[in-house]
Amino acid sequence: MTRTELRASGSLASIFALRMLGLFLVLPVFALEARKYPGGDDPALIGLAMGIYGLTQGILQIPFGMASDRLGRKRVIIFGLLVFALGSLIAGSADTLTGLLVGRSVQGAGAVSAAVTALLADLTRDSVRTKAMALVGASIGLMFALSLVVSPVIAAHIGLSGLFVLTAVLALLGTAVVVWGVPAEPVAHKDAARGGLRQVLSSPALLRLNIGVFVLHAVQLAMWVAIPAFLVQAGLGKDDHWQIYLPAVLGSFVLMGGVFPLERRGYLRAVFLSAIALIALVQVALLWVSSGAPSITCLAWLLFAFFCGFNVLEATQPSLVSRIAPAASRGAAMGVYNTLQSLGFFAGGVMGGQLVKSYGTQGLFLTCAALMLLWLVVAWPMVAPKRLAPSAKTP
């Protein structure tokens, strides 16, 4: 990477990290803390307050992505982060569960993921883009692991309202990074003619990736309806779950380094399909484990395998979208992609809860395995895009 590419990757990854840390800090304690609010005796309302973020974000990712194509990436990112901070403050000042729901919905309205990933694609060459996307994925994974460790400790001192205020502060720090840390947008991007949504939606290659990101995040969230209970059943207290999550996430990042040489040698398709198959096998193994008494060691290895596949797909999918989409429609393409990602989170939470309630954990993991196998069939015809000839390096 050039110095500009390193700066762009690091600064944009930090924006994701600051924003996602704020979200992740709330999630581990939300369900428990929300019960203390008026209306907190309604589990359905608590679930809606948790999931409404993904719904509003999913609805607005495409408009934000298209706006970034026309108005410039930085303007849209700054506006979205300010909206996200406003929603955090609304939730932090809420004294009822309905107020929390309103705050969470406004948080989701700050849908900047498409604009951030599109800007990262603008500022990096095709030959290093997967590595840049992997840095973003790693920052999100690290924030997830960190939140599992520190969230209960911080919540014990400042409560749920304090966590939301902290989330707003982190979003404002992200705004400062956009203004002073991110390199200027390419002039060619600002002056280029803009594409539209139709060419994005009519591309079979992009459609396969959009279906894939929906399935991946639906399965991820649905899994976590059952995984914490499995760990407790195996004898690990809920405050100690990070001892499994953190090594699994960090270990998977170490193996991620092997993806980039394989991509350079032309094995991207094989790596991509293998990652899907690996997650499908993890679901099958969890189906088998759910029929008996799970052990901590078995669950640790399965989670490590899951994160290996998940992080590979998290790095390669947005990179593929940015390379396949026409440059003039890159923001729109990332908007559609992030919309399906957010809707996958929402669907996964709803699906996971209903499946466990109606069919138990075996029904949950059977469905997750079937979805991953369906995705493998849909993704099988994929053709990895040809790498563009690298341009002359710039500082």
Secondary structure, DSSP 8 states (H G I E B T S, - for coil): --HHHHHHHHHHHHHHHHHHHHHHHHHHHHHHHHTTSTTTT-HHHHHHHHHHHHHHHHHHHHHHHHHHHHH-HHHHHHHHHHHHHHHHHHHHH--SHHHHHHHHHHHHH---HHHHHHHHHHTS-GGGHHHHHHHHHHHHHHHHHHHHHHHHHHHHHHHHHHHHHHHHHHHHHHHHHHHHTS----HHHHHS----HHHHHT-HHHHHHHHHHHHHHHHHHHHTTTHHHHHHHTT--GGGTHHHHHHHHHHHHHHHTTHHHHHHTT-HHHHHHHHHHHHHHHHHHHHHHTTS---HHHHHHHHHHHHHHHHHHHHHHHHHHHHHS-GGGHHHHHHHHHHHHHHHHHHHHHHHHHHHHHHHHHHHHHHHHHHHHHHHHHHTT--------------
